[in-house]
Amino acid sequence: MQDLVERDQQENKASQERPRKWTNTHQLIKLNLIWWKDNQIIVARDNDLKRGVIHSFHNKPSTRHPGISNTYRLARWDTWWPNMKQNIKQYVKGCATCQANKVNTGPLKPAMILITLEHTLPFQTVAMDFITKLPQSRKYNTILTIMDHDCSKAAIFIPCQEAISMEEVTRLLLKYLYP
């Protein structure tokens, strides 16, 4: 791979000019017509050469598609260019082998079962419950709760006695729910 990058830097005028722009920002040096950043050779050409470099580190039989971080670690040992990590991330996310074999560490929650609305008018489907053992308030110690489950999600709270009969509950429903 290094031979290919060196040949590119020697033969391609753009590969000689581009690193010149990066010199002050990234402390690059030129030795024997080859651009370097510390011990890493500079890959300065177009995306095809960069993809080839990434491919050589990512698709080696010895590394077996090591993922984003390990591909970056392997590639930066020998090569460098600006935005290298983003290019590697994009390459690995587009690698069909990696995407097919990756482990899903954050599986999605199963979708909730939708409650279909069969009725569209308020209080067509209701739920009732009693709140009991309340302190006495006037002559009441319990609250009858009636909740709409379809369209409005509204609730009605009716004071009553804990020892209420079914006939009295029916009377309260008729009085407050269907006035």
MDTraj code that builds the backbone (N, CA, C; nanometers):
import mdtraj as md
import numpy as np

residues = "MET GLN ASP LEU VAL GLU ARG ASP GLN GLN GLU ASN LYS ALA SER GLN GLU ARG PRO ARG LYS TRP THR ASN THR HIS GLN LEU ILE LYS LEU ASN LEU ILE TRP TRP LYS ASP ASN GLN ILE ILE VAL ALA ARG ASP ASN ASP LEU LYS ARG GLY VAL ILE HIS SER PHE HIS ASN LYS PRO SER THR ARG HIS PRO GLY ILE SER ASN THR TYR ARG LEU ALA ARG TRP ASP THR TRP TRP PRO ASN MET LYS GLN ASN ILE LYS GLN TYR VAL LYS GLY CYS ALA THR CYS GLN ALA ASN LYS VAL ASN THR GLY PRO LEU LYS PRO ALA MET ILE LEU ILE THR LEU GLU HIS THR LEU PRO PHE GLN THR VAL ALA MET ASP PHE ILE THR LYS LEU PRO GLN SER ARG LYS TYR ASN THR ILE LEU THR ILE MET ASP HIS ASP CYS SER LYS ALA ALA ILE PHE ILE PRO CYS GLN GLU ALA ILE SER MET GLU GLU VAL THR ARG LEU LEU LEU LYS TYR LEU TYR PRO".split()
xyz = np.array([
    [0.0837, -0.1188, 0.0000],
    [0.0000, 0.0000, 0.0000],
    [0.0877, 0.1246, 0.0000],
    [0.1948, 0.1238, 0.0781],
    [0.2823, 0.2406, 0.0854],
    [0.3431, 0.2713, -0.0511],
    [0.3783, 0.1676, -0.1276],
    [0.4340, 0.1885, -0.2618],
    [0.3352, 0.2619, -0.3519],
    [0.2084, 0.2239, -0.3428],
    [0.1043, 0.2872, -0.4237],
    [0.0889, 0.4344, -0.3868],
    [0.0899, 0.4657, -0.2580],
    [0.0753, 0.6042, -0.2122],
    [0.1991, 0.6854, -0.2511],
    [0.3176, 0.6278, -0.2359],
    [0.4407, 0.6976, -0.2752],
    [0.4407, 0.7272, -0.4249],
    [0.4025, 0.6292, -0.5062],
    [0.3975, 0.6485, -0.6507],
    [0.2978, 0.7584, -0.6850],
    [0.1829, 0.7597, -0.6149],
    [0.0826, 0.8634, -0.6384],
    [0.1394, 1.0012, -0.6064],
    [0.2108, 1.0131, -0.4949],
    [0.2673, 1.1432, -0.4574],
    [0.3744, 1.1885, -0.5567],
    [0.4491, 1.0963, -0.6144],
    [0.5545, 1.1329, -0.7079],
    [0.4996, 1.1654, -0.8465],
    [0.3940, 1.0985, -0.8895],
    [0.3441, 1.1139, -1.0255],
    [0.2274, 1.2107, -1.0378],
    [0.1542, 1.2336, -0.9329],
    [0.0331, 1.3145, -0.9385],
    [0.0607, 1.4525, -0.8804],
    [0.0445, 1.5555, -0.9622],
    [0.0731, 1.6927, -0.9188],
    [-0.0210, 1.7359, -0.8051],
    [-0.1491, 1.6954, -0.8118],
    [-0.2451, 1.7311, -0.7057],
    [-0.2048, 1.6692, -0.5727],
    [-0.1457, 1.5502, -0.5771],
    [-0.1019, 1.4853, -0.4536],
    [0.0216, 1.5529, -0.3951],
    [0.0903, 1.6352, -0.4737],
    [0.2016, 1.7141, -0.4221],
    [0.1518, 1.8472, -0.3659],
    [0.0505, 1.9052, -0.4324],
    [0.0013, 2.0379, -0.3932],
    [-0.0906, 2.0335, -0.2708],
    [-0.1781, 1.9364, -0.2655],
    [-0.2760, 1.9286, -0.1570],
    [-0.2107, 1.9267, -0.0181],
    [-0.1082, 1.8432, 0.0085],
    [-0.0461, 1.8430, 0.1424],
    [0.0192, 1.9758, 0.1782],
    [0.0592, 2.0536, 0.0778],
    [0.1195, 2.1845, 0.1055],
    [0.0203, 2.2730, 0.1830],
    [-0.1100, 2.2613, 0.1510],
    [-0.2132, 2.3399, 0.2194],
    [-0.2305, 2.2948, 0.3647],
    [-0.1996, 2.1689, 0.3921],
    [-0.2199, 2.1129, 0.5257],
    [-0.0971, 2.1289, 0.6154],
    [0.0148, 2.1742, 0.5608],
    [0.1436, 2.1719, 0.6317],
    [0.1402, 2.2452, 0.7647],
    [0.0934, 2.3674, 0.7674],
    [0.0951, 2.4457, 0.8918],
    [-0.0018, 2.3918, 0.9960],
    [-0.1174, 2.3499, 0.9513],
    [-0.2203, 2.3020, 1.0437],
    [-0.1846, 2.1678, 1.1059],
    [-0.1242, 2.0786, 1.0273],
    [-0.1046, 1.9406, 1.0724],
    [0.0421, 1.8993, 1.0888],
    [0.1363, 1.9938, 1.0834],
    [0.2792, 1.9658, 1.1022],
    [0.3290, 1.8537, 1.0104],
    [0.3133, 1.8730, 0.8810],
    [0.3582, 1.7745, 0.7826],
    [0.5006, 1.8081, 0.7384],
    [0.5744, 1.7046, 0.6982],
    [0.7083, 1.7264, 0.6462],
    [0.7221, 1.6509, 0.5142],
    [0.8149, 1.7000, 0.4310],
    [0.8384, 1.6367, 0.3018],
    [0.9803, 1.5819, 0.3012],
    [0.9942, 1.4503, 0.2842],
    [1.1236, 1.3836, 0.2780],
    [1.1325, 1.3056, 0.1479],
    [1.2343, 1.3348, 0.0665],
    [1.2561, 1.2643, -0.0602],
    [1.1310, 1.2635, -0.1480],
    [1.0688, 1.3783, -0.1627],
    [0.9492, 1.3987, -0.2447],
    [0.8233, 1.3315, -0.1892],
    [0.8270, 1.2784, -0.0679],
    [0.7120, 1.2112, -0.0072],
    [0.6691, 1.2893, 0.1173],
    [0.5383, 1.3138, 0.1296],
    [0.4833, 1.3858, 0.2443],
    [0.4557, 1.2883, 0.3584],
    [0.4908, 1.3324, 0.4810],
    [0.4753, 1.2500, 0.6009],
    [0.4165, 1.3323, 0.7147],
    [0.3463, 1.2663, 0.8024],
    [0.3022, 1.3223, 0.9319],
    [0.3520, 1.2225, 1.0349],
    [0.4524, 1.2606, 1.1092],
    [0.5227, 1.1698, 1.2000],
    [0.5705, 1.0486, 1.1192],
    [0.5274, 0.9290, 1.1504],
    [0.5688, 0.8093, 1.0760],
    [0.4617, 0.7633, 0.9774],
    [0.3618, 0.8459, 0.9540],
    [0.2503, 0.8080, 0.8676],
    [0.2651, 0.8760, 0.7318],
    [0.2465, 0.7992, 0.6262],
    [0.2507, 0.8563, 0.4919],
    [0.1179, 0.9258, 0.4644],
    [0.1229, 1.0377, 0.3928],
    [0.0035, 1.1176, 0.3656],
    [-0.0662, 1.0638, 0.2398],
    [-0.1938, 1.0364, 0.2521],
    [-0.2769, 0.9977, 0.1378],
    [-0.3491, 1.1243, 0.0952],
    [-0.3052, 1.1818, -0.0176],
    [-0.3544, 1.3139, -0.0541],
    [-0.4423, 1.3140, -0.1774],
    [-0.4573, 1.2020, -0.2417],
    [-0.5298, 1.2005, -0.3669],
    [-0.6799, 1.1921, -0.3457],
    [-0.7491, 1.1555, -0.4492],
    [-0.8955, 1.1514, -0.4468],
    [-0.9473, 1.0382, -0.3595],
    [-1.0783, 1.0264, -0.3545],
    [-1.1425, 0.9265, -0.2694],
    [-1.1147, 0.7832, -0.3113],
    [-1.0852, 0.7596, -0.4383],
    [-1.0563, 0.6230, -0.4827],
    [-0.9327, 0.5681, -0.4122],
    [-0.8272, 0.6483, -0.4022],
    [-0.7067, 0.6027, -0.3330],
    [-0.7346, 0.5839, -0.1834],
    [-0.8102, 0.6744, -0.1251],
    [-0.8448, 0.6627, 0.0178],
    [-0.9282, 0.5363, 0.0414],
    [-1.0252, 0.5102, -0.0461],
    [-1.1050, 0.3876, -0.0335],
    [-1.0176, 0.2637, -0.0461],
    [-0.9191, 0.2699, -0.1365],
    [-0.8270, 0.1578, -0.1522],
    [-0.7445, 0.1334, -0.0267],
    [-0.6999, 0.2415, 0.0372],
    [-0.6237, 0.2288, 0.1622],
    [-0.7130, 0.1693, 0.2710],
    [-0.8332, 0.2225, 0.2858],
    [-0.9257, 0.1707, 0.3870],
    [-0.9560, 0.0239, 0.3598],
    [-0.9801, -0.0089, 0.2334],
    [-1.0101, -0.1472, 0.1949],
    [-0.8966, -0.2407, 0.2358],
    [-0.7728, -0.1959, 0.2152],
    [-0.6590, -0.2837, 0.2468],
    [-0.6484, -0.3120, 0.3970],
    [-0.6929, -0.2194, 0.4807],
    [-0.6883, -0.2430, 0.6256],
    [-0.8147, -0.3111, 0.6779],
    [-0.9262, -0.2858, 0.6121],
    [-1.0546, -0.3360, 0.6613],
    [-1.0872, -0.4767, 0.6103],
    [-1.0500, -0.5063, 0.4866],
    [-1.0925, -0.6311, 0.4251],
    [-0.9829, -0.7379, 0.4218],
    [-0.8759, -0.7202, 0.4976],
    [-0.7702, -0.8213, 0.5039],
    [-0.8258, -0.9500, 0.5630],
    [-0.7855, -1.0652, 0.5104],
    [-0.8297, -1.1914, 0.5717],
    [-0.7857, -1.2040, 0.7177],
    [-0.6719, -1.1448, 0.7516],
    [-0.6226, -1.1561, 0.8903],
    [-0.7017, -1.0703, 0.9879],
    [-0.7655, -0.9616, 0.9405],
    [-0.8413, -0.8751, 1.0316],
    [-0.9905, -0.9038, 1.0285],
    [-1.0407, -0.9604, 0.9209],
    [-1.1810, -1.0011, 0.9086],
    [-1.2802, -0.8918, 0.9471],
    [-1.2798, -0.7814, 0.8778],
    [-1.3758, -0.6716, 0.8991],
    [-1.3798, -0.6293, 1.0465],
    [-1.2774, -0.5574, 1.0923],
    [-1.2658, -0.5290, 1.2357],
    [-1.3558, -0.4183, 1.2901],
    [-1.4360, -0.3533, 1.2105],
    [-1.5227, -0.2469, 1.2594],
    [-1.4571, -0.1112, 1.2438],
    [-1.5277, -0.0058, 1.2845],
    [-1.4821, 0.1317, 1.2637],
    [-1.3566, 0.1619, 1.3447],
    [-1.3598, 0.1412, 1.4754],
    [-1.2482, 0.1801, 1.5622],
    [-1.1209, 0.1029, 1.5304],
    [-1.1329, -0.0271, 1.5109],
    [-1.0129, -0.1070, 1.4844],
    [-0.9583, -0.0815, 1.3440],
    [-1.0443, -0.0575, 1.2468],
    [-0.9955, -0.0228, 1.1129],
    [-0.9201, 0.1090, 1.1197],
    [-0.9744, 0.2060, 1.1931],
    [-0.9071, 0.3351, 1.2089],
    [-0.7724, 0.3176, 1.2784],
    [-0.7696, 0.2382, 1.3826],
    [-0.6442, 0.2148, 1.4566],
    [-0.5390, 0.1514, 1.3653],
    [-0.5793, 0.0537, 1.2847],
    [-0.4854, -0.0117, 1.1930],
    [-0.4370, 0.0848, 1.0844],
    [-0.5294, 0.1616, 1.0285],
    [-0.4948, 0.2510, 0.9171],
    [-0.4092, 0.3685, 0.9629],
    [-0.4357, 0.4247, 1.0783],
    [-0.3600, 0.5423, 1.1216],
    [-0.2178, 0.5071, 1.1638],
    [-0.1907, 0.3810, 1.1823],
    [-0.0555, 0.3374, 1.2152],
    [0.0404, 0.3697, 1.1007],
    [-0.0095, 0.3556, 0.9755],
    [0.0758, 0.3740, 0.8579],
    [0.0389, 0.4931, 0.7704],
    [-0.0859, 0.5374, 0.7745],
    [-0.1326, 0.6412, 0.6822],
    [-0.2053, 0.7514, 0.7568],
    [-0.2225, 0.8674, 0.6881],
    [-0.2966, 0.9790, 0.7471],
    [-0.3508, 1.0667, 0.6358],
    [-0.4686, 1.1235, 0.6589],
    [-0.5246, 1.2331, 0.5804],
    [-0.6309, 1.3004, 0.6650],
    [-0.6631, 1.4267, 0.6379],
    [-0.7676, 1.4947, 0.7158],
    [-0.9010, 1.4214, 0.7020],
    [-0.9774, 1.4193, 0.8067],
    [-1.1094, 1.3540, 0.8106],
    [-1.1016, 1.2035, 0.7857],
    [-0.9893, 1.1448, 0.8202],
    [-0.9684, 1.0019, 0.7983],
    [-1.0712, 0.9179, 0.8739],
    [-1.0978, 0.9543, 0.9994],
    [-1.1914, 0.8759, 1.0800],
    [-1.3317, 0.8785, 1.0200],
    [-1.3758, 0.9943, 0.9712],
    [-1.5082, 1.0039, 0.9100],
    [-1.5152, 0.9188, 0.7826],
    [-1.4080, 0.9201, 0.7016],
    [-1.4056, 0.8379, 0.5802],
    [-1.4128, 0.6898, 0.6142],
    [-1.3408, 0.6486, 0.7180],
    [-1.3429, 0.5078, 0.7597],
    [-1.4811, 0.4707, 0.8130],
    [-1.5398, 0.5590, 0.8917],
    [-1.6737, 0.5337, 0.9461],
    [-1.7746, 0.5158, 0.8327],
    [-1.7664, 0.6026, 0.7324],
    [-1.8578, 0.5939, 0.6186],
    [-1.8345, 0.4643, 0.5412],
    [-1.7104, 0.4253, 0.5237],
    [-1.6781, 0.3023, 0.4507],
    [-1.7327, 0.1800, 0.5240],
    [-1.7086, 0.1719, 0.6548],
    [-1.7514, 0.0554, 0.7321],
    [-1.9039, 0.0490, 0.7401],
    [-1.9701, 0.1639, 0.7534],
    [-2.1166, 0.1636, 0.7563],
    [-2.1762, 0.1203, 0.6232],
    [-2.0986, 0.1340, 0.5152],
    [-2.1438, 0.0891, 0.3845],
    [-2.0973, -0.0514, 0.3497],
    [-2.0216, -0.1151, 0.4378],
    [-1.9698, -0.2497, 0.4123],
    [-2.0821, -0.3515, 0.4370],
    [-2.1243, -0.4197, 0.3325],
    [-2.2352, -0.5149, 0.3431],
    [-2.2030, -0.6287, 0.4389],
    [-2.0789, -0.6765, 0.4380],
    [-2.0398, -0.7866, 0.5273],
    [-2.0517, -0.7441, 0.6729],
    [-2.0031, -0.6244, 0.7042],
    [-2.0107, -0.5761, 0.8431],
    [-2.1555, -0.5578, 0.8872],
    [-2.2368, -0.4993, 0.8006],
    [-2.3756, -0.4732, 0.8382],
    [-2.4546, -0.6025, 0.8546],
    [-2.4223, -0.7035, 0.7748],
    [-2.4937, -0.8306, 0.7838],
    [-2.4539, -0.9098, 0.9075],
    [-2.3313, -0.8904, 0.9548],
    [-2.2806, -0.9727, 1.0651],
    [-2.2651, -0.9005, 1.1980],
    [-2.2998, -0.7721, 1.2038],
    [-2.2787, -0.7009, 1.3294],
    [-2.3802, -0.7442, 1.4350],
    [-2.3374, -0.7357, 1.5594],
    [-2.4230, -0.7727, 1.6717],
    [-2.5035, -0.6500, 1.7102],
    [-2.6325, -0.6678, 1.7246],
    [-2.7193, -0.5579, 1.7647],
    [-2.7141, -0.5442, 1.9159],
    [-2.6350, -0.4468, 1.9646],
    [-2.6182, -0.4290, 2.1092],
    [-2.7328, -0.3512, 2.1728],
    [-2.8123, -0.2843, 2.0936],
    [-2.9269, -0.2102, 2.1468],
    [-3.0521, -0.2464, 2.0721],
    [-3.1064, -0.3669, 2.0934],
    [-3.2230, -0.4075, 2.0157],
    [-3.3413, -0.3147, 2.0420],
    [-3.4212, -0.2978, 1.9402],
    [-3.5393, -0.2128, 1.9524],
    [-3.6438, -0.2805, 2.0395],
    [-3.7200, -0.2003, 2.1081],
    [-3.8309, -0.2543, 2.1862],
    [-3.9404, -0.2991, 2.0889],
    [-4.0101, -0.4047, 2.1226],
    [-4.1182, -0.4467, 2.0326],
    [-4.2261, -0.3392, 2.0246],
    [-4.2865, -0.3306, 1.9096],
    [-4.3900, -0.2303, 1.8895],
    [-4.5101, -0.2607, 1.9784],
    [-4.5720, -0.1550, 2.0281],
    [-4.6923, -0.1732, 2.1092],
    [-4.8074, -0.2156, 2.0198],
    [-4.8944, -0.2963, 2.0722],
    [-5.0129, -0.3374, 1.9984],
    [-5.1102, -0.2204, 1.9999],
    [-5.1508, -0.1789, 1.8838],
    [-5.2407, -0.0649, 1.8738],
    [-5.3804, -0.1028, 1.9202],
    [-5.4413, -0.0139, 1.9934],
    [-5.5804, -0.0331, 2.0337],
    [-5.6649, 0.0364, 1.9286],
    [-5.7410, -0.0424, 1.8576],
    [-5.8220, 0.0163, 1.7507],
    [-5.9468, 0.0802, 1.8104],
    [-5.9834, 0.1898, 1.7524],
    [-6.1011, 0.2613, 1.7988],
    [-6.2241, 0.2096, 1.7250],
    [-6.3032, 0.1303, 1.7952],
    [-6.4256, 0.0802, 1.7342],
    [-6.5381, 0.1820, 1.7495],
    [-6.5311, 0.2568, 1.8583],
    [-6.6333, 0.3572, 1.8857],
    [-6.5666, 0.4937, 1.8787],
    [-6.6392, 0.5882, 1.8299],
    [-6.5800, 0.7201, 1.8176],
    [-6.6461, 0.8239, 1.9063],
    [-6.7525, 0.7883, 1.9743],
    [-6.8191, 0.8842, 2.0615],
    [-6.7653, 0.8712, 2.2040],
    [-6.7614, 0.9827, 2.2773],
    [-6.7127, 0.9758, 2.4154],
    [-6.7991, 0.8846, 2.5020],
    [-6.7347, 0.8147, 2.5927],
    [-6.7972, 0.7287, 2.6926],
    [-6.8773, 0.6136, 2.6312],
    [-6.8335, 0.5646, 2.5176],
    [-6.8912, 0.4429, 2.4617],
    [-6.8248, 0.3206, 2.5255],
    [-6.6956, 0.3357, 2.5593],
    [-6.6225, 0.2306, 2.6308],
    [-6.5667, 0.2950, 2.7572],
    [-6.6128, 0.2454, 2.8721],
    [-6.5715, 0.3074, 2.9983],
    [-6.5129, 0.2034, 3.0927],
    [-6.4374, 0.2540, 3.1897],
    [-6.3867, 0.1705, 3.2986],
    [-6.4272, 0.2398, 3.4279],
    [-6.4651, 0.1581, 3.5267],
    [-6.5069, 0.2143, 3.6552],
    [-6.4219, 0.1532, 3.7652],
    [-6.4019, 0.2330, 3.8712],
    [-6.3294, 0.1831, 3.9869],
    [-6.3723, 0.2668, 4.1073],
    [-6.3429, 0.2136, 4.2248],
    [-6.3727, 0.2851, 4.3488],
    [-6.2426, 0.3195, 4.4189],
    [-6.2354, 0.4422, 4.4691],
    [-6.1268, 0.4815, 4.5591],
    [-6.1875, 0.4774, 4.6984],
    [-6.1423, 0.3836, 4.7800],
    [-6.2063, 0.3594, 4.9103],
    [-6.1154, 0.3977, 5.0253],
    [-6.1713, 0.3829, 5.1457],
    [-6.0999, 0.4093, 5.2715],
    [-6.0504, 0.5538, 5.2808],
    [-6.1307, 0.6459, 5.2279],
    [-6.0965, 0.7876, 5.2363],
    [-6.1521, 0.8446, 5.3664],
    [-6.0943, 0.9519, 5.4158],
    [-6.1530, 1.0154, 5.5353],
    [-6.2945, 1.0663, 5.5029],
    [-6.3774, 1.0642, 5.6015],
    [-6.5167, 1.1064, 5.5845],
    [-6.5197, 1.2539, 5.5450],
    [-6.5974, 1.2864, 5.4408],
    [-6.6177, 1.4245, 5.3984],
    [-6.7670, 1.4401, 5.3748],
    [-6.8292, 1.5178, 5.4628],
    [-6.9737, 1.5246, 5.4692],
    [-7.0256, 1.3831, 5.4909],
    [-7.1010, 1.3273, 5.3999],
    [-7.1506, 1.1918, 5.4236],
    [-7.0818, 1.0887, 5.3328],
    [-6.9697, 1.1287, 5.2641],
    [-6.9041, 1.0392, 5.1685],
    [-6.7657, 0.9945, 5.2194],
    [-6.7274, 0.8695, 5.1844],
    [-6.5949, 0.8180, 5.2193],
    [-6.5317, 0.7396, 5.1019],
    [-6.5922, 0.7465, 4.9835],
    [-6.5456, 0.6735, 4.8655],
    [-6.5710, 0.7594, 4.7422],
    [-6.4895, 0.7369, 4.6385],
    [-6.5112, 0.8069, 4.5112],
    [-6.5266, 0.7015, 4.4022],
    [-6.6339, 0.7125, 4.3254],
    [-6.6548, 0.6284, 4.2074],
    [-6.5880, 0.7000, 4.0902],
    [-6.4935, 0.6337, 4.0237],
    [-6.4269, 0.6939, 3.9075],
    [-6.4762, 0.6238, 3.7806],
    [-6.5083, 0.7034, 3.6815],
    [-6.5520, 0.6523, 3.5518],
    [-6.4604, 0.7164, 3.4476],
    [-6.3909, 0.6320, 3.3702],
    [-6.2953, 0.6832, 3.2709],
    [-6.3360, 0.6408, 3.1312],
    [-6.3275, 0.7352, 3.0377],
    [-6.3527, 0.7080, 2.8964],
    [-6.2242, 0.6498, 2.8363],
    [-6.2343, 0.5362, 2.7678],
    [-6.1165, 0.4716, 2.7108],
    [-6.1014, 0.4932, 2.5616],
    [-6.1952, 0.5537, 2.4951],
    [-6.1829, 0.5661, 2.3503],
    [-6.1344, 0.7034, 2.3086],
    [-6.2228, 0.7958, 2.2929],
    [-6.1780, 0.9179, 2.2268],
    [-6.1331, 1.0304, 2.3186],
    [-6.1921, 1.0500, 2.4338],
    [-6.1565, 1.1688, 2.5106],
    [-6.0610, 1.1427, 2.6264],
    [-6.0519, 1.0197, 2.6744],
    [-5.9696, 0.9843, 2.7911],
    [-6.0104, 1.0681, 2.9133],
    [-6.1332, 1.1126, 2.9149],
    [-6.1839, 1.1930, 3.0252],
    [-6.2184, 1.1041, 3.1442],
    [-6.2323, 1.1672, 3.2586],
    [-6.2694, 1.0935, 3.3800],
    [-6.3742, 1.1733, 3.4563],
    [-6.4637, 1.0982, 3.5206],
    [-6.5664, 1.1594, 3.6064],
    [-6.5476, 1.1012, 3.7456],
    [-6.5481, 1.1866, 3.8460],
    [-6.5313, 1.1440, 3.9852],
    [-6.6594, 1.1774, 4.0615],
    [-6.7200, 1.0735, 4.1207],
    [-6.8479, 1.0906, 4.1897],
    [-6.8319, 1.0456, 4.3347],
    [-6.8600, 1.1352, 4.4296],
    [-6.8515, 1.0933, 4.5703],
    [-6.9669, 0.9992, 4.6050],
    [-6.9373, 0.9009, 4.6908],
    [-7.0402, 0.8057, 4.7327],
    [-6.9966, 0.7391, 4.8633],
    [-7.0767, 0.6461, 4.9115],
    [-7.0465, 0.5679, 5.0318],
    [-6.9783, 0.4380, 4.9910],
    [-6.8928, 0.3846, 5.0792],
    [-6.8251, 0.2587, 5.0490],
    [-6.9242, 0.1430, 5.0378],
    [-7.0290, 0.1459, 5.1154],
    [-7.1293, 0.0383, 5.1117],
    [-7.2391, 0.0759, 5.0130],
    [-7.2034, 0.0883, 4.8862],
    [-7.2992, 0.1276, 4.7830],
    [-7.3497, 0.0024, 4.7117],
    [-7.4754, 0.0017, 4.6762],
    [-7.5334, -0.1144, 4.6067],
    [-7.5216, -0.0947, 4.4554],
    [-7.5450, -0.2031, 4.3819],
    [-7.5377, -0.1982, 4.2364],
    [-7.6466, -0.1063, 4.1803],
    [-7.7616, -0.1056, 4.2441],
    [-7.8691, -0.0184, 4.1975],
    [-7.8290, 0.1285, 4.2119],
    [-7.7615, 0.1614, 4.3226],
    [-7.7186, 0.2998, 4.3434],
    [-7.6082, 0.3384, 4.2437],
    [-7.5176, 0.2455, 4.2114],
    [-7.4131, 0.2725, 4.1108],
    [-7.4795, 0.2997, 3.9761],
    [-7.5797, 0.2207, 3.9405],
    [-7.6507, 0.2396, 3.8141],
    [-7.7189, 0.3760, 3.8115],
    [-7.7795, 0.4116, 3.9235],
    [-7.8455, 0.5429, 3.9318],
    [-7.7446, 0.6558, 3.9136],
    [-7.6232, 0.6441, 3.9767],
    [-7.5196, 0.7472, 3.9629],
    [-7.4686, 0.7545, 3.8175],
    [-7.4509, 0.6370, 3.7534],
    [-7.4076, 0.6365, 3.6129],
    [-7.5084, 0.7105, 3.5248],
    [-7.6341, 0.6797, 3.5428],
    [-7.7385, 0.7450, 3.4625],
    [-7.7445, 0.8949, 3.4898],
    [-7.7233, 0.9329, 3.6151],
    [-7.7335, 1.0719, 3.6544],
    [-7.6157, 1.1534, 3.5997],
    [-7.4909, 1.1016, 3.6142],
    [-7.3716, 1.1788, 3.5789],
    [-7.3162, 1.1509, 3.4379],
    [-7.3375, 1.0275, 3.3893],
    [-7.2816, 0.9932, 3.2600],
    [-7.3765, 1.0237, 3.1457],
    [-7.5050, 1.0065, 3.1675],
    [-7.6038, 1.0315, 3.0637],
    [-7.7099, 1.1269, 3.1174],
    [-7.6758, 1.2512, 3.1396],
    [-7.7735, 1.3451, 3.1984],
    [-7.8877, 1.3823, 3.1047],
])
top = md.Topology()
chain = top.add_chain()
for i, resn in enumerate(residues, 1):
    res = top.add_residue(resn, chain, resSeq=i)
    for name in ("N", "CA", "C"):
        top.add_atom(name, md.element.get_by_symbol(name[0]), res)
traj = md.Trajectory(xyz[None], top)
